[in-house]
Amino acid sequence: MSDEIFLKYPAQHVKKPVPWTQESQFRPFCSKRCQLIDLGEWAAEEKAIPSDTADFAMDPNLSDEWSIK
C-alpha cells in the first residue's frame, strides 16, 4: 500500500462514499450514471453559477432565444 491518503467524498446524488483515488474514474461521482445525471441538470439549466457581471448578463441586446446572425 502506498503512502497516499485515501479520502472518501460523498457522491452528489446518492451520497455513496467515493474514494478519491486514481482508480475512481468517475470521481466525484460514484458511477457513469450519476455523472450523466449531473451533466443533464447543467444542460437543462437546472444548475447554474450565478453571475451579475458576466458580459452576456449585461448586454440588453441579447435574449434567451438562439439565433443565427
Chimera marker file (.cmm) of the C-alpha trace (Angstrom):
<marker_set name="trace">
<marker id="1" x="0.000" y="0.000" z="0.000" r="1" g="1" b="0" radius="0.5"/>
<marker id="2" x="1.348" y="3.444" z="-0.855" r="1" g="1" b="0" radius="0.5"/>
<marker id="3" x="1.584" y="6.439" z="1.446" r="1" g="1" b="0" radius="0.5"/>
<marker id="4" x="-1.351" y="8.124" z="-0.288" r="1" g="1" b="0" radius="0.5"/>
<marker id="5" x="-4.173" y="9.421" z="1.855" r="1" g="1" b="0" radius="0.5"/>
<marker id="6" x="-7.453" y="7.928" z="0.698" r="1" g="1" b="0" radius="0.5"/>
<marker id="7" x="-10.242" y="10.411" z="1.223" r="1" g="1" b="0" radius="0.5"/>
<marker id="8" x="-13.863" y="9.478" z="0.716" r="1" g="1" b="0" radius="0.5"/>
<marker id="9" x="-16.172" y="12.050" z="-0.771" r="1" g="1" b="0" radius="0.5"/>
<marker id="10" x="-19.972" y="11.595" z="-0.765" r="1" g="1" b="0" radius="0.5"/>
<marker id="11" x="-21.335" y="11.253" z="-4.295" r="1" g="1" b="0" radius="0.5"/>
<marker id="12" x="-23.589" y="14.162" z="-5.089" r="1" g="1" b="0" radius="0.5"/>
<marker id="13" x="-26.816" y="12.359" z="-5.963" r="1" g="1" b="0" radius="0.5"/>
<marker id="14" x="-26.769" y="9.131" z="-3.969" r="1" g="1" b="0" radius="0.5"/>
<marker id="15" x="-24.398" y="10.181" z="-1.152" r="1" g="1" b="0" radius="0.5"/>
<marker id="16" x="-22.408" y="6.956" z="-1.641" r="1" g="1" b="0" radius="0.5"/>
<marker id="17" x="-18.806" y="7.435" z="-0.450" r="1" g="1" b="0" radius="0.5"/>
<marker id="18" x="-16.378" y="7.687" z="-3.380" r="1" g="1" b="0" radius="0.5"/>
<marker id="19" x="-12.672" y="7.069" z="-2.721" r="1" g="1" b="0" radius="0.5"/>
<marker id="20" x="-10.628" y="9.969" z="-4.081" r="1" g="1" b="0" radius="0.5"/>
<marker id="21" x="-8.032" y="7.893" z="-5.926" r="1" g="1" b="0" radius="0.5"/>
<marker id="22" x="-6.835" y="7.409" z="-9.497" r="1" g="1" b="0" radius="0.5"/>
<marker id="23" x="-8.877" y="4.193" z="-9.666" r="1" g="1" b="0" radius="0.5"/>
<marker id="24" x="-12.129" y="6.126" z="-9.140" r="1" g="1" b="0" radius="0.5"/>
<marker id="25" x="-12.593" y="7.089" z="-12.773" r="1" g="1" b="0" radius="0.5"/>
<marker id="26" x="-15.893" y="8.938" z="-12.275" r="1" g="1" b="0" radius="0.5"/>
<marker id="27" x="-14.910" y="10.971" z="-9.200" r="1" g="1" b="0" radius="0.5"/>
<marker id="28" x="-16.522" y="12.997" z="-7.678" r="1" g="1" b="0" radius="0.5"/>
<marker id="29" x="-19.352" y="10.780" z="-8.920" r="1" g="1" b="0" radius="0.5"/>
<marker id="30" x="-19.832" y="7.143" z="-7.936" r="1" g="1" b="0" radius="0.5"/>
<marker id="31" x="-20.755" y="5.963" z="-11.437" r="1" g="1" b="0" radius="0.5"/>
<marker id="32" x="-21.231" y="6.982" z="-15.058" r="1" g="1" b="0" radius="0.5"/>
<marker id="33" x="-24.980" y="7.172" z="-14.367" r="1" g="1" b="0" radius="0.5"/>
<marker id="34" x="-24.541" y="9.786" z="-11.635" r="1" g="1" b="0" radius="0.5"/>
<marker id="35" x="-22.100" y="11.690" z="-13.826" r="1" g="1" b="0" radius="0.5"/>
<marker id="36" x="-24.668" y="11.841" z="-16.647" r="1" g="1" b="0" radius="0.5"/>
<marker id="37" x="-27.479" y="12.878" z="-14.275" r="1" g="1" b="0" radius="0.5"/>
<marker id="38" x="-25.361" y="15.838" z="-13.183" r="1" g="1" b="0" radius="0.5"/>
<marker id="39" x="-24.450" y="16.744" z="-16.774" r="1" g="1" b="0" radius="0.5"/>
<marker id="40" x="-28.130" y="16.635" z="-17.711" r="1" g="1" b="0" radius="0.5"/>
<marker id="41" x="-29.005" y="19.027" z="-14.884" r="1" g="1" b="0" radius="0.5"/>
<marker id="42" x="-26.423" y="21.531" z="-16.138" r="1" g="1" b="0" radius="0.5"/>
<marker id="43" x="-27.574" y="21.114" z="-19.763" r="1" g="1" b="0" radius="0.5"/>
<marker id="44" x="-31.227" y="21.660" z="-18.761" r="1" g="1" b="0" radius="0.5"/>
<marker id="45" x="-30.117" y="24.776" z="-16.842" r="1" g="1" b="0" radius="0.5"/>
<marker id="46" x="-31.374" y="23.310" z="-13.563" r="1" g="1" b="0" radius="0.5"/>
<marker id="47" x="-27.945" y="24.247" z="-12.197" r="1" g="1" b="0" radius="0.5"/>
<marker id="48" x="-26.058" y="27.453" z="-12.881" r="1" g="1" b="0" radius="0.5"/>
<marker id="49" x="-23.235" y="29.525" z="-11.485" r="1" g="1" b="0" radius="0.5"/>
<marker id="50" x="-24.776" y="32.876" z="-10.520" r="1" g="1" b="0" radius="0.5"/>
<marker id="51" x="-23.202" y="35.948" z="-12.091" r="1" g="1" b="0" radius="0.5"/>
<marker id="52" x="-24.319" y="39.539" z="-12.350" r="1" g="1" b="0" radius="0.5"/>
<marker id="53" x="-21.137" y="40.716" z="-14.028" r="1" g="1" b="0" radius="0.5"/>
<marker id="54" x="-20.855" y="38.350" z="-16.984" r="1" g="1" b="0" radius="0.5"/>
<marker id="55" x="-20.795" y="40.083" z="-20.360" r="1" g="1" b="0" radius="0.5"/>
<marker id="56" x="-23.930" y="38.316" z="-21.568" r="1" g="1" b="0" radius="0.5"/>
<marker id="57" x="-25.831" y="39.305" z="-18.423" r="1" g="1" b="0" radius="0.5"/>
<marker id="58" x="-25.106" y="42.988" z="-19.003" r="1" g="1" b="0" radius="0.5"/>
<marker id="59" x="-25.916" y="43.156" z="-22.738" r="1" g="1" b="0" radius="0.5"/>
<marker id="60" x="-29.505" y="44.407" z="-23.257" r="1" g="1" b="0" radius="0.5"/>
<marker id="61" x="-29.426" y="43.275" z="-26.916" r="1" g="1" b="0" radius="0.5"/>
<marker id="62" x="-29.119" y="39.589" z="-26.040" r="1" g="1" b="0" radius="0.5"/>
<marker id="63" x="-32.103" y="37.397" z="-25.289" r="1" g="1" b="0" radius="0.5"/>
<marker id="64" x="-32.694" y="33.816" z="-24.246" r="1" g="1" b="0" radius="0.5"/>
<marker id="65" x="-33.599" y="32.900" z="-27.831" r="1" g="1" b="0" radius="0.5"/>
<marker id="66" x="-30.952" y="31.279" z="-30.024" r="1" g="1" b="0" radius="0.5"/>
<marker id="67" x="-30.496" y="32.875" z="-33.408" r="1" g="1" b="0" radius="0.5"/>
<marker id="68" x="-28.002" y="32.804" z="-36.261" r="1" g="1" b="0" radius="0.5"/>
<marker id="69" x="-26.982" y="36.218" z="-37.493" r="1" g="1" b="0" radius="0.5"/>
<link id1="1" id2="2" r="1" g="1" b="0" radius="0.2"/>
<link id1="2" id2="3" r="1" g="1" b="0" radius="0.2"/>
<link id1="3" id2="4" r="1" g="1" b="0" radius="0.2"/>
<link id1="4" id2="5" r="1" g="1" b="0" radius="0.2"/>
<link id1="5" id2="6" r="1" g="1" b="0" radius="0.2"/>
<link id1="6" id2="7" r="1" g="1" b="0" radius="0.2"/>
<link id1="7" id2="8" r="1" g="1" b="0" radius="0.2"/>
<link id1="8" id2="9" r="1" g="1" b="0" radius="0.2"/>
<link id1="9" id2="10" r="1" g="1" b="0" radius="0.2"/>
<link id1="10" id2="11" r="1" g="1" b="0" radius="0.2"/>
<link id1="11" id2="12" r="1" g="1" b="0" radius="0.2"/>
<link id1="12" id2="13" r="1" g="1" b="0" radius="0.2"/>
<link id1="13" id2="14" r="1" g="1" b="0" radius="0.2"/>
<link id1="14" id2="15" r="1" g="1" b="0" radius="0.2"/>
<link id1="15" id2="16" r="1" g="1" b="0" radius="0.2"/>
<link id1="16" id2="17" r="1" g="1" b="0" radius="0.2"/>
<link id1="17" id2="18" r="1" g="1" b="0" radius="0.2"/>
<link id1="18" id2="19" r="1" g="1" b="0" radius="0.2"/>
<link id1="19" id2="20" r="1" g="1" b="0" radius="0.2"/>
<link id1="20" id2="21" r="1" g="1" b="0" radius="0.2"/>
<link id1="21" id2="22" r="1" g="1" b="0" radius="0.2"/>
<link id1="22" id2="23" r="1" g="1" b="0" radius="0.2"/>
<link id1="23" id2="24" r="1" g="1" b="0" radius="0.2"/>
<link id1="24" id2="25" r="1" g="1" b="0" radius="0.2"/>
<link id1="25" id2="26" r="1" g="1" b="0" radius="0.2"/>
<link id1="26" id2="27" r="1" g="1" b="0" radius="0.2"/>
<link id1="27" id2="28" r="1" g="1" b="0" radius="0.2"/>
<link id1="28" id2="29" r="1" g="1" b="0" radius="0.2"/>
<link id1="29" id2="30" r="1" g="1" b="0" radius="0.2"/>
<link id1="30" id2="31" r="1" g="1" b="0" radius="0.2"/>
<link id1="31" id2="32" r="1" g="1" b="0" radius="0.2"/>
<link id1="32" id2="33" r="1" g="1" b="0" radius="0.2"/>
<link id1="33" id2="34" r="1" g="1" b="0" radius="0.2"/>
<link id1="34" id2="35" r="1" g="1" b="0" radius="0.2"/>
<link id1="35" id2="36" r="1" g="1" b="0" radius="0.2"/>
<link id1="36" id2="37" r="1" g="1" b="0" radius="0.2"/>
<link id1="37" id2="38" r="1" g="1" b="0" radius="0.2"/>
<link id1="38" id2="39" r="1" g="1" b="0" radius="0.2"/>
<link id1="39" id2="40" r="1" g="1" b="0" radius="0.2"/>
<link id1="40" id2="41" r="1" g="1" b="0" radius="0.2"/>
<link id1="41" id2="42" r="1" g="1" b="0" radius="0.2"/>
<link id1="42" id2="43" r="1" g="1" b="0" radius="0.2"/>
<link id1="43" id2="44" r="1" g="1" b="0" radius="0.2"/>
<link id1="44" id2="45" r="1" g="1" b="0" radius="0.2"/>
<link id1="45" id2="46" r="1" g="1" b="0" radius="0.2"/>
<link id1="46" id2="47" r="1" g="1" b="0" radius="0.2"/>
<link id1="47" id2="48" r="1" g="1" b="0" radius="0.2"/>
<link id1="48" id2="49" r="1" g="1" b="0" radius="0.2"/>
<link id1="49" id2="50" r="1" g="1" b="0" radius="0.2"/>
<link id1="50" id2="51" r="1" g="1" b="0" radius="0.2"/>
<link id1="51" id2="52" r="1" g="1" b="0" radius="0.2"/>
<link id1="52" id2="53" r="1" g="1" b="0" radius="0.2"/>
<link id1="53" id2="54" r="1" g="1" b="0" radius="0.2"/>
<link id1="54" id2="55" r="1" g="1" b="0" radius="0.2"/>
<link id1="55" id2="56" r="1" g="1" b="0" radius="0.2"/>
<link id1="56" id2="57" r="1" g="1" b="0" radius="0.2"/>
<link id1="57" id2="58" r="1" g="1" b="0" radius="0.2"/>
<link id1="58" id2="59" r="1" g="1" b="0" radius="0.2"/>
<link id1="59" id2="60" r="1" g="1" b="0" radius="0.2"/>
<link id1="60" id2="61" r="1" g="1" b="0" radius="0.2"/>
<link id1="61" id2="62" r="1" g="1" b="0" radius="0.2"/>
<link id1="62" id2="63" r="1" g="1" b="0" radius="0.2"/>
<link id1="63" id2="64" r="1" g="1" b="0" radius="0.2"/>
<link id1="64" id2="65" r="1" g="1" b="0" radius="0.2"/>
<link id1="65" id2="66" r="1" g="1" b="0" radius="0.2"/>
<link id1="66" id2="67" r="1" g="1" b="0" radius="0.2"/>
<link id1="67" id2="68" r="1" g="1" b="0" radius="0.2"/>
<link id1="68" id2="69" r="1" g="1" b="0" radius="0.2"/>
</marker_set>
